[in-house]
């Protein structure tokens, strides 16, 4: 299992619990902080830990659209029109890329809520805002443009998100997942 550790006390607890592989993986990825070159380290770790590391790295915005693979699967599932929450959840959760994330319906609803937030929303949510089971998400015009790769959501929607020990924010390195190469790439701001 992968764990994000913060501080030597946490490291000692995990080492005592006989989980050195988990600890060492994250210390290797993040040994030098968010500015470390994960593009060099990710292929080694992906080979070593396979799907778990790949799944984590695929939560970074993509090179082509600026959305992660879960968000991309949501947009793709809505390409033919709006769907009620439950049928959309079933369709997206059957996608091989998403199945590996082991996400529940509440986590899925959080993705929908983020995609529908703010001026650069990719989705419109019809239904009771407090009851996600009543939602009927639909692509906005911008959502259709991002799906078609005519627009990059990350360029329009700056992220403030932690992924593992990496803080994605507008002033930081714009790490992106390049699925074709199987690695993270970033600008050198």
C-alpha angles and dihedrals in degrees: 000000000000119000131183108222128199118191138001094272090062090046091054092051092053093045090052090050090059096248101123094140092059092049097044093051093058093041087054095049095044102027093123098031129249092323092062114115103256089171087073097042101039097073091054092047094043089055092046099045101020119191098014095062093039090052091051094047091048088063087073116092112274125249093237106042108012093239128105122248094264091052090046091053089051092051091047092050090055095047092104095047144291121324132193113254098257098050089044091050091050093048095047095042089056091056106108092227092055098038089067090060092064091217125174128216094264091055089046090052089052089056090051091048092052092048089052097047127108136351093311095055117160093194137041114213116211116192140046108336090214096051111057092186087070094053123115105192120203132181117257120218088263090050090055090048092051091047090051090047092242091120135031112225095202090059089056101033113045112208128229100186139129117224109184104313094334119101111209109205137143095260094049135074110298098232113192134183114241103198093185091059096031095231146092118260127188144179117251100235 
